[in-house]
């Protein structure tokens, strides 16, 4: 598996099972793979990369450790100082879902 970013902590790992199946692993096991802005950003980038590859016909998204995902990062949400910053996080999460469904629902 390869990390999707150059950060010291890759939040998304990507692995090609074969030429048409891609596996993305949410990789923040210490926080139960909660959807932080960093994880969402890396997931968005990984999905964009997959979207550009016409050979990929199936996508598996899984979580490292015991949990798929605990949901939004509540610490990050509580630290957000404005409604706009919280709205930005929710919108980014929605865009990730749309990328999944737009690309793969017709296969």
SULVEN-V998312 format. One line per field, one symbol per residue. psi: psi as a letter, one per 20 degrees, with the letter a starting at -180 (. if undefined). burial: 1 if it has 16 or more other C-alpha atoms within 10 Angstrom, else 0. Layout:
# SULVEN-V998312
psi=???
burial=???
This chain:
# SULVEN-V998312
psi=qqqirjrhoohpqppogaijpppppplmhhkkkqnrhgggghgggghgghhioihpiqppprqqbiqfpibqnhggghipirhghghgghggghhggggghhhiii.
burial=00110000011111000000011111111001111110111111111001100001001001110001100110001000000001001101100100110010000
